[in-house]
């Protein structure tokens, strides 16, 4: 991991089930998973870096305490300015398979 990705090591979600952050439509536990993911993001020391990454790389799912819909609205309303440059994609590996 290069220095541009150092923030990932500090992310609270790094050891969590990836399915909390990428929820499929129609999942009966959708609301519960979303609330759990937002709770993890809320206390994360690198929430801003994560949000920057998602905004710059047009990610889907929950990143930096926001959904892809939230981020689209932020961009549309010019309510967000990234503080970092584009980064290469990060490959996430779920410890839960």
Order of alpha helices (4+ residues) and beta strands (2+ residues): alpha-alpha-alpha-alpha
